[in-house]
Amino acid sequence: MTQYSILDLVPVREGGTLSEAFEAAANLARAGESAGCKRYWVAEHHAMEGIAGGATSVVLAHIGNATSTIRIGSGGIMLPNHTPFQIAEQFGTLDALFPGRVDLGLGRAPGAGPELQRALRKDLHRAAEMFPQDVVELQAFMAGDSAVHPTPGLGAKPEFWMLGSSLFGAQLAAQLGMPYAFASHFAPDHLDAALEVYRRDFRPSEAHHKPHVMAAMNLFCADSEEEADTLATSQMQAFVALRTGKPSKLKPPVAGYRDQLPPTAQAMLAHIGQASAIGTPQQCADAVSAFVQRTRADEIIFAGPTFDPQARIDSLKRAMAVLP
């Protein structure tokens, strides 16, 4: 049976505040918990005024306190931005606060220009080259297989995940025997090839005896297809702004937005939106079922920010009510 989860960037909407964004995140997590979602993940981004998840572990503590059963985790922590010891402490703290509920999803992409690299005081491209070693070191800190024992962190048992959008992450996840989450909601190009490599090369580990796949989809579910299309335009505007180097706060929906764009922008949205379920509840259920059949994913994690936070909750509830 396919399981369903939530991926949240903790968006800050135009005219809104950080406090409102964090409140909306807690409300979304509670709604997901009530609807039967398995996980609520926050993605790490920095220096982007429209995304409030930069201090990912702090946001997760807020979500953990607002919920009781849903798993909370990172989707993901970009490990080149940090030291493994720091992440061991942060997620060791979360594991102590919310035992048995914490996921630690790890990504390699530094995703930062020169200014942010200087602010983080890291050579992120060099750090990215050390990613496989850093993952192993992080696991060793928590297992006690190191000279220095993090406190909190020693003995913590978050569920480790490998994130990716290329063959590299798939190969590393397979080598380390970790579950694998693919960012198909915005980078679908290598999805099928990556899942094939991951399943083919998977080496059982102490924590996982067989491969386990999560794939990401965009979800916008409404009473009508037209309404769902309009809901999705806030995310479309964010994608266009990001790809043109002008990221901003999440903007209100614009009916017919896609048709107003030049052909190149329309093609870009069509490409990155391949893994999407947009429409009525039945249309969304059909799209998700087809995607699961194609990928054989064990779990689907839903992205899909909306300008009105309640609209995303309503979208999720509509979909969860009809998904198999």
VOMI-913648 format. One record per residue: residue number from 1; x, y, z of N, C-alpha, C in turn. Coordinates in steps of 0.001 Angstrom, whole numbers, plus 500000, padded with zeros to 6 digits. Layout:
! VOMI-913648
NUM	X	Y	Z	X	Y	Z	X	Y	Z;
...
This chain:
! VOMI-913648
1	500842	498803	500000	500000	500000	500000	500879	501248	500000;
2	500615	502162	499083	501397	503391	498985	501115	504293	500179;
3	502181	504890	500706	502034	505848	501791	502257	507251	501252;
4	501685	508253	501936	501729	509633	501458	502260	510568	502539;
5	503040	511539	502094	503687	512471	503019	503662	513884	502463;
6	504196	514834	503238	504157	516259	502899	505574	516812	502853;
7	505881	517549	501785	507127	518309	501686	506782	519793	501727;
8	507355	520507	502667	507009	521913	502857	508258	522783	502804;
9	508202	523852	502040	509279	524840	502034	509051	525935	503072;
10	507935	525862	503799	507533	526897	504750	507526	528241	504021;
11	506646	528389	503043	506672	529599	502219	506210	530841	502979;
12	506853	531936	502674	506448	533241	503200	505710	533951	502074;
13	504440	534244	502267	503669	534829	501170	503845	536342	501113;
14	503609	536872	499934	503688	538306	499717	502714	539014	500661;
15	503219	539967	501436	502394	540657	502425	502298	539927	503743;
16	502909	538743	503836	502855	537949	505056	504136	538069	505867;
17	504162	537382	507009	505293	537449	507931	505859	536060	508177;
18	507046	536023	508743	507653	534748	509133	506799	534030	510169;
19	506282	534762	511121	505455	534137	512155	504239	533456	511539;
20	503644	534108	510559	502499	533497	509879	502910	532246	509113;
21	504098	532269	508527	504583	531101	507792	504780	529909	508721;
22	505341	530144	509893	505555	529050	510841	504228	528529	511401;
23	503277	529428	511622	501957	528992	512074	501268	528142	511008;
24	501392	528565	509749	500795	527804	508655	501442	526432	508529;
25	502758	526362	508747	503445	525074	508685	502922	524115	509742;
26	502725	524606	510946	502190	523755	512015	500771	523294	511690;
27	499966	524190	511148	498602	523819	510780	498587	522765	509680;
28	499488	522901	508708	499573	521917	507633	500001	520563	508179;
29	500979	520550	509072	501436	519291	509654	500324	518618	510449;
30	499567	519406	511219	498448	518829	511975	497386	518255	511039;
31	497115	518971	509954	496129	518483	508986	496617	517202	508330;
32	497907	517147	507991	498453	515932	507411	498385	514766	508369;
33	498669	515021	509618	498574	513978	510641	497153	513434	510729;
34	496179	514329	510753	494774	513907	510836	494323	513139	509596;
35	494906	513506	508436	494500	512873	507178	495198	511543	506929;
36	496171	511190	507783	496846	509913	507629	498180	509967	506921;
37	498750	511164	506742	500074	511262	506124	501132	510690	507070;
38	502177	510113	506495	503202	509465	507314	504264	510437	507786;
39	504665	511390	506938	505788	512267	507257	505480	513714	506886;
40	506140	514609	507591	506159	516025	507236	507626	516430	507183;
41	508080	516817	505984	509487	517170	505791	509632	518645	505441;
42	510726	519235	505931	511085	520616	505628	512372	520613	504820;
43	512402	521419	503764	513590	521507	502914	514425	522725	503307;
44	515729	522522	503395	516648	523598	503770	516951	524509	502579;
45	516687	525791	502751	517084	526814	501775	517604	528018	502559;
46	518508	528759	501947	519097	529906	502649	519013	531178	501812;
47	518883	532301	502516	518927	533630	501911	517871	533801	500825;
48	516689	533223	501049	515570	533377	500114	514382	533908	500910;
49	513951	535125	500605	512941	535784	501432	511597	535080	501413;
50	511372	534229	500438	510097	533534	500354	510088	532154	500966;
51	511201	531738	501607	511290	530400	502191	511832	530520	503605;
52	511102	529966	504583	511439	530178	505989	512034	528946	506667;
53	512482	527974	505875	512975	526730	506470	514474	526650	506622;
54	515175	527773	506610	516636	527756	506659	517178	527089	507912;
55	516625	527411	509067	517027	526767	510326	516176	525512	510493;
56	516464	524518	509676	515559	523382	509504	515270	522653	510807;
57	516284	522368	511591	516058	521609	512823	515199	522389	513817;
58	515323	523718	513821	514502	524531	514715	513042	524485	514273;
59	512818	524588	512966	511453	524489	512444	510857	523127	512776;
60	511650	522072	512675	511148	520736	512966	510772	520581	514449;
61	511501	521244	515335	511120	521214	516746	509752	521862	516940;
62	509528	522956	516236	508226	523621	516277	507128	522689	515776;
63	507390	521978	514687	506393	521071	514127	506177	519880	515055;
64	507248	519383	515630	507113	518254	516543	506239	518586	517737;
65	506387	519793	518258	505561	520204	519393	504109	520418	519006;
66	503850	520690	517729	502482	520944	517270	501742	519658	516896;
67	502458	518532	516845	501883	517266	516407	502210	516179	517416;
68	501703	514968	517156	501959	513898	518124	502385	512581	517494;
69	501999	512304	516243	502306	510999	515662	503027	511069	514319;
70	502780	512093	513524	503389	512165	512201	504915	512265	512336;
71	505638	511583	511462	507090	511684	511474	507498	513069	510966;
72	508578	513603	511520	509068	514914	511121	510506	514758	510644;
73	510862	515502	509607	512215	515311	509113	512638	516337	508094;
74	513866	516161	507639	514472	517083	506684	514396	516504	505288;
75	513963	517335	504390	513892	516884	503003	514530	517877	502048;
76	515796	518265	502211	516643	517661	503218	517591	518677	503827;
77	518461	518153	504671	519627	518895	505144	520698	518820	504063;
78	521174	519975	503610	522259	519994	502632	523582	519913	503398;
79	524089	518713	503518	525210	518458	504417	526460	519286	504109;
80	526753	519641	502842	527919	520507	502611	527848	521848	503326;
81	526644	522294	503704	526505	523562	504415	526913	523465	505884;
82	527136	522251	506385	527307	522025	507824	528509	521116	508072;
83	528799	520906	509352	529698	519825	509729	528848	518650	510198;
84	529288	517428	509966	528519	516273	510456	528276	516315	511957;
85	529240	516829	512727	529077	516877	514181	527909	517781	514577;
86	527782	518924	513902	526673	519834	514214	525322	519172	513930;
87	525230	518477	512803	523971	517824	512468	523677	516674	513427;
88	524720	515986	513886	524522	514938	514885	523910	515522	516158;
89	524408	516684	516578	523851	517327	517769	522407	517771	517543;
90	522150	518408	516402	520811	518937	516140	519774	517826	516052;
91	520082	516797	515280	519102	515734	515109	519121	514749	516274;
92	520223	514725	517037	520201	513997	518299	519244	514652	519282;
93	519218	515983	519266	518265	516714	520110	516830	516409	519690;
94	516560	516471	518383	515215	516173	517899	514799	514751	518246;
95	515733	513808	518112	515414	512413	518416	515081	512225	519890;
96	515749	512981	520766	515449	512903	522193	514105	513543	522526;
97	513788	514619	521817	512517	515305	522064	511329	514533	521500;
98	511538	513901	520334	510442	513218	519627	510900	511821	519216;
99	511141	510950	520193	511717	509637	519897	510842	508824	518951;
100	511514	508199	517975	510812	507347	517033	510058	508083	515954;
101	510255	509404	515862	509482	510189	514882	510368	510980	513916;
102	511686	510879	514017	512567	511813	513308	513226	511158	512100;
103	513155	511846	510958	513844	511450	509733	514964	512448	509460;
104	516087	511931	508975	517203	512797	508602	517534	512546	507142;
105	516906	513361	506268	517175	513284	504845	518349	514167	504491;
106	519293	513627	503728	520537	514327	503426	520683	514565	501937;
107	521129	515768	501583	521368	516115	500195	522763	516657	500002;
108	523247	516572	498766	524616	517001	498457	524683	518387	497853;
109	523613	518838	497183	523692	520087	496415	523973	521270	497329;
110	525058	521999	497088	525333	523169	497919	524330	524293	497691;
111	523926	524496	496419	522893	525476	496123	523183	526874	496630;
112	524397	527334	496443	524742	528648	496980	525737	529348	496075;
113	525553	530666	495917	526497	531482	495176	527643	531929	496062;
114	528541	532714	495497	529728	533150	496255	529399	533899	497542;
115	528353	534743	497505	528027	535539	498695	527597	534641	499850;
116	526732	533654	499534	526274	532761	500593	527411	531871	501085;
117	528286	531455	500192	529439	530667	500626	530271	531444	501640;
118	530454	532720	501379	531217	533536	502320	530466	533661	503645;
119	529156	533822	503576	528375	533948	504807	528432	532671	505640;
120	528423	531533	504966	528494	530252	505666	529925	529867	506037;
121	530897	530615	505479	532322	530349	505711	532674	528916	505305;
122	532188	528546	504120	532421	527201	503607	532792	527274	502132;
123	533712	526409	501718	533930	526159	500301	532965	525035	499935;
124	531767	525418	499483	530697	524445	499345	530953	523434	498242;
125	531642	523841	497210	531921	522885	496136	532917	521825	496599;
126	533901	522239	497352	534822	521255	497923	534107	520391	498954;
127	533237	521027	499757	532483	520267	500758	531579	519238	500096;
128	531011	519586	498939	530151	518636	498229	530930	517402	497800;
129	532199	517580	497479	533030	516438	497099	533246	515489	498277;
130	533139	516013	499485	533323	515198	500692	532019	514580	501187;
131	530946	514779	500451	529625	514366	500926	529560	512894	501327;
132	530009	511940	500519	529902	510540	500949	530615	510268	502276;
133	531819	510822	502429	532556	510632	503682	531835	511285	504853;
134	531232	512456	504602	530525	513158	505678	529281	512393	506125;
135	528588	511755	505203	527417	510943	505575	527851	509814	506501;
136	528919	509131	506126	529414	508024	506946	529882	508528	508310;
137	530546	509691	508327	531008	510252	509593	529834	510625	510489;
138	528792	511189	509912	527600	511546	510681	526976	510308	511319;
139	526868	509240	510555	526327	508002	511113	527221	507467	512223;
140	528546	507606	512052	529486	507125	513061	529366	507917	514360;
141	529152	509233	514266	528973	510037	515472	527795	509519	516292;
142	526691	509237	515640	525503	508796	516358	525652	507366	516886;
143	526428	506558	516176	526613	505169	516591	527682	505009	517667;
144	528441	506068	517932	529511	505976	518911	530816	505475	518350;
145	530909	505404	517025	532125	504914	516377	533064	506059	516026;
146	533312	506938	516985	534171	508092	516752	534849	508468	518058;
147	535932	509238	517945	536674	509623	519137	535916	510638	519987;
148	535099	511451	519337	534310	512473	520029	532845	512066	519973;
149	532192	512111	521124	530791	511697	521191	529888	512920	521330;
150	529026	513177	520363	528121	514324	520464	527066	514102	521541;
151	526787	515145	522281	525735	515092	523294	524911	516365	523204;
152	523646	516276	522748	522932	515084	522284	523506	514573	520954;
153	523135	513361	520602	523544	512770	519335	523992	511338	519492;
154	524793	511055	520501	525260	509701	520713	524078	508779	521028;
155	523937	507729	520227	522841	506784	520439	521533	507183	519781;
156	521502	508365	519148	520270	508778	518472	520012	507880	517269;
157	518750	507663	516991	518391	506762	515900	517345	507378	514963;
158	517664	508527	514367	516762	509023	513318	516816	508080	512131;
159	515787	508104	511313	515808	507302	510095	516544	508095	509024;
160	517683	507572	508589	518482	508246	507568	517884	508007	506185;
161	517844	509078	505390	517406	509020	504000	518444	509709	503121;
162	518578	509201	501907	519372	509893	500898	518427	510581	499937;
163	518699	511870	499674	517905	512626	498718	518700	512821	497447;
164	517995	513021	496342	518723	513258	495119	517832	513573	493945;
165	518472	514016	492868	517784	514253	491601	518668	513793	490445;
166	519637	512913	490774	520575	512434	489763	520992	511011	490119;
167	521836	510443	489292	522309	509080	489542	523246	509012	490739;
168	523924	510116	491067	524877	510096	492178	524189	509703	493481;
169	523098	510392	493807	522396	510085	495045	521860	508666	495063;
170	521380	508191	493918	520859	506829	493827	521955	505814	494108;
171	523139	506042	493542	524256	505122	493743	524706	505105	495201;
172	524780	506298	495815	525228	506365	497201	524194	505741	498147;
173	522911	506009	497902	521865	505407	498721	521930	503886	498643;
174	522137	503372	497442	522242	501924	497260	523451	501368	497987;
175	524583	502051	497877	525818	501587	498503	525700	501537	500020;
176	525025	502533	500610	524912	502632	502063	523667	501938	502613;
177	522831	501383	501741	521632	500693	502206	520627	501608	502856;
178	520438	502790	502270	519520	503792	502810	518290	503921	501933;
179	517143	504302	502485	515996	504649	501636	516319	505883	500808;
180	515638	506017	499673	516007	507031	498683	514785	507851	498292;
181	514917	509172	498354	513847	510085	497966	514306	510896	496765;
182	513494	510908	495705	513870	511597	494469	513028	512854	494297;
183	513705	513966	493947	513060	515275	493833	512396	515459	492470;
184	511502	514557	492133	510862	514582	490810	509877	515720	490653;
185	509517	516392	491749	508546	517488	491656	509128	518716	490957;
186	510455	518805	490868	511040	519929	490127	512217	519511	489251;
187	512689	518269	489371	513835	517800	488585	513579	516375	488112;
188	512668	516207	487145	512229	514852	486775	513123	514115	485798;
189	514159	514754	485270	514892	514196	484134	515417	512788	484356;
190	516037	512536	485509	516729	511263	485721	515952	510306	486622;
191	514661	510553	486808	513874	509766	487749	513943	508273	487460;
192	513571	507852	486273	513482	506424	485978	514845	505753	486046;
193	515863	506403	485497	517204	505827	485514	517735	505720	486936;
194	517490	506741	487754	517988	506731	489127	517335	505613	489943;
195	516039	505437	489792	515363	504383	490546	515830	503002	490103;
196	516108	502855	488809	516617	501576	488322	517982	501271	488931;
197	518869	502260	488940	520200	502076	489520	520100	501770	491004;
198	519262	502507	491711	519121	502319	493154	518654	500906	493479;
199	517616	500460	492809	517093	499118	493094	518071	498023	492668;
200	518732	498232	491569	519658	497208	491058	520868	497035	491965;
201	521398	498157	492489	522660	498113	493214	522496	498125	494728;
202	521278	498071	495224	521049	498212	496662	521752	497109	497452;
203	522464	497552	498503	523117	496631	499424	522392	496690	500764;
204	521858	495598	501238	521148	495623	502519	522045	496140	503648;
205	521441	496893	504550	522143	497428	505715	521447	496923	506974;
206	522026	497267	508106	521405	496850	509362	520014	497447	509518;
207	519832	498669	509035	518539	499349	509199	517539	498996	508109;
208	518023	498662	506906	517116	498434	505779	517585	497230	504966;
209	516716	496258	504885	517059	495007	504206	516713	495016	502729;
210	515904	495991	502307	515534	496073	500896	515367	497535	500498;
211	515426	497828	499204	515297	499232	498770	513926	499793	499100;
212	513916	501099	499333	512661	501795	499662	512692	503151	498971;
213	511704	503415	498134	511688	504607	497282	510560	505552	497675;
214	510906	506827	497781	509920	507900	497872	510129	508824	496677;
215	509050	509186	496001	509125	510127	494882	508225	511315	495180;
216	508650	512486	494752	507924	513721	495047	507022	514116	493887;
217	505841	514605	494225	504875	515120	493250	504351	516467	493719;
218	503948	517302	492759	503191	518505	493072	501714	518137	493136;
219	501019	518652	494147	499608	518338	494330	498801	519618	494488;
220	497816	519793	493614	496857	520897	493723	495488	520321	493403;
221	494711	520090	494430	493425	519403	494295	492297	520353	494704;
222	491322	520514	493825	490211	521446	494086	488910	520847	493542;
223	487831	521569	493736	486530	521068	493275	486427	521040	491761;
224	487200	521909	491097	487181	521935	489639	488606	521983	489117;
225	488781	521558	487878	490106	521589	487265	490599	523020	487120;
226	489689	523931	486783	490069	525332	486613	490570	525927	487927;
227	489877	525612	489024	490299	526129	490325	491660	525565	490715;
228	491891	524281	490452	493177	523670	490770	494297	524298	489954;
229	494040	524539	488669	495039	525176	487821	495416	526555	488360;
230	494421	527295	488837	494694	528626	489379	495491	528535	490679;
231	495148	527583	491556	495909	527394	492790	497392	527165	492496;
232	497654	526402	491444	499029	526024	491118	499866	527200	490616;
233	499222	528297	490250	499983	529393	489637	500893	530119	490623;
234	500630	530045	491912	501571	530648	492871	502900	529918	492807;
235	502852	528582	492756	504084	527822	492619	504741	528064	491260;
236	503927	528153	490210	504484	528431	488885	505239	529757	488874;
237	504662	530780	489491	505342	532071	489553	506661	531959	490315;
238	506664	531150	491369	507891	530964	492144	508964	530261	491314;
239	508562	529253	490538	509515	528560	489668	510112	529518	488635;
240	509249	530307	488001	509727	531248	486975	510661	532279	487603;
241	510295	532785	488762	511128	533779	489434	512492	533193	489790;
242	512493	531947	490271	513753	531314	490649	514638	531083	489432;
243	514045	530590	488352	514831	530280	487154	515339	531532	486448;
244	514710	532668	486703	515163	533915	486088	516010	534747	487055;
245	516384	534147	488190	517264	534817	489131	516604	535910	489943;
246	515267	535829	490104	514552	536855	490854	513610	536224	491877;
247	514130	535392	492777	513256	534755	493768	512591	535795	494654;
248	511368	535496	495067	510605	536450	495865	509672	535694	496794;
249	508904	536431	497558	507878	535809	498391	506794	535196	497501;
250	506055	534248	498067	505018	533543	497313	503908	534518	496930;
251	503592	534535	495653	502643	535515	495134	501224	534944	495041;
252	500220	535834	495012	498835	535373	494863	498643	534650	493527;
253	497676	533750	493468	497412	533040	492205	496900	533994	491135;
254	497163	533644	489877	496740	534446	488727	496064	533524	487733;
255	494782	533677	487550	494060	532832	486598	494650	532999	485201;
256	494880	531882	484525	495427	531930	483175	496876	532337	483103;
257	497608	532211	484204	498997	532683	484266	499872	532035	483200;
258	499766	530734	483044	500648	530032	482106	500490	530582	480686;
259	499252	530880	480308	498991	531364	478947	499584	532750	478695;
260	499881	533480	479766	500445	534817	479626	501966	534805	479430;
261	502570	533643	479577	504025	533546	479536	504534	533328	478118;
262	505784	533699	477852	506387	533379	476555	506565	531865	476421;
263	506676	531359	475193	506778	529915	474979	507909	529246	475760;
264	509039	529931	475917	510150	529311	476638	509792	529053	478103;
265	509106	530008	478718	508701	529833	480109	507615	528772	480225;
266	506699	528721	479284	505673	527680	479281	506310	526300	479179;
267	507309	526181	478313	507988	524896	478145	508732	524503	479421;
268	509329	525474	480094	510034	525195	481340	509074	524672	482394;
269	507914	525305	482523	506929	524857	483501	506396	523474	483161;
270	506162	523230	481884	505678	521911	481468	506702	520835	481792;
271	507970	521174	481632	509032	520201	481882	509152	519871	483362;
272	509270	520903	484205	509482	520638	485621	508205	520179	486305;
273	507068	520352	485638	505799	519940	486230	505331	518567	485807;
274	506232	517750	485295	505820	516424	484822	505253	515552	485936;
275	505823	515653	487125	505349	514860	488261	504354	515694	489059;
276	503147	515826	488522	502141	516688	489142	500769	516041	489089;
277	499971	516341	490097	498566	515957	490128	497771	517231	490357;
278	497153	517736	489309	496444	519012	489358	495051	518799	488791;
279	494018	519042	489603	492670	518866	489098	491685	518522	490202;
280	490619	517871	489820	489612	517424	490775	490162	516253	491586;
281	489495	515877	492679	489987	514725	493450	490197	513476	492599;
282	489260	513165	491709	489425	511969	490893	490573	512118	489905;
283	490726	513306	489321	491847	513535	488406	493184	513400	489138;
284	493244	513918	490357	494480	513800	491132	494760	512348	491501;
285	493725	511637	491911	493908	510225	492250	494406	509436	491049;
286	493856	509720	489884	494298	509027	488662	495756	509350	488343;
287	496137	510624	488493	497508	511030	488196	498490	510384	489173;
288	498129	510350	490455	499006	509733	491448	499127	508234	491188;
289	498018	507580	490883	498048	506140	490622	498926	505810	489420;
290	498831	506618	488377	499659	506392	487188	501139	506592	487516;
291	501429	507586	488335	502816	507855	488713	503374	506721	489570;
292	502571	506216	490485	503002	505094	491323	503233	503851	490473;
293	502347	503626	489513	502511	502470	488634	503806	502588	487828;
294	504114	503797	487392	505337	504017	486609	506590	503830	487454;
295	506605	504397	488658	507822	504427	489471	507928	503263	490447;
296	506809	502625	490746	506747	501593	491790	507227	502154	493133;
297	506942	503422	493367	507364	504086	494598	506610	503508	495793;
298	507333	503345	496891	506711	502904	498131	505961	504041	498802;
299	506432	505270	498577	505807	506452	499160	505803	507583	498136;
300	504816	508448	498267	504757	509691	497500	504746	510837	498497;
301	505596	511822	498260	505615	513009	499110	505135	514190	498277;
302	504168	514926	498806	503493	515975	498056	504055	517354	498375;
303	504533	518046	497347	504827	519465	497418	503592	520198	496873;
304	503614	521520	496936	502504	522274	496374	502073	523458	497209;
305	502937	524461	497358	502575	525631	498161	501440	526434	497526;
306	500581	526965	498354	499491	527828	497896	499571	529154	498643;
307	499124	530212	497987	499184	531534	498610	498333	531571	499883;
308	497157	530999	499833	496301	530873	501013	496648	529549	501694;
309	497221	529571	502899	497607	528315	503546	496455	527324	503696;
310	495241	527833	503917	494094	526940	504072	493797	526185	502775;
311	494107	526818	501640	493868	526158	500358	494733	524916	500217;
312	495955	524954	500739	496785	523745	500667	496247	522654	501582;
313	495780	523019	502752	495178	522032	503648	493958	521402	502987;
314	493105	522228	502387	491913	521704	501714	492297	520804	500544;
315	493330	521195	499796	493817	520390	498681	494272	519023	499160;
316	495051	519012	500237	495557	517757	500780	494410	516866	501267;
317	493468	517449	501977	492347	516665	502501	491513	516055	501379;
318	491263	516831	500327	490499	516308	499199	491198	515110	498570;
319	492490	515252	498373	493245	514180	497739	493315	512952	498630;
320	493637	513147	499901	493792	512009	500807	492498	511233	500967;
321	491364	511903	500782	490076	511240	500934	489807	510227	499806;
322	490483	510377	498673	490202	509493	497548	491410	508658	497117;
323	492593	508952	497635	493772	508181	497252	493694	506765	497800;
324	494142	505792	497037	494084	504411	497524	495086	504153	498638;
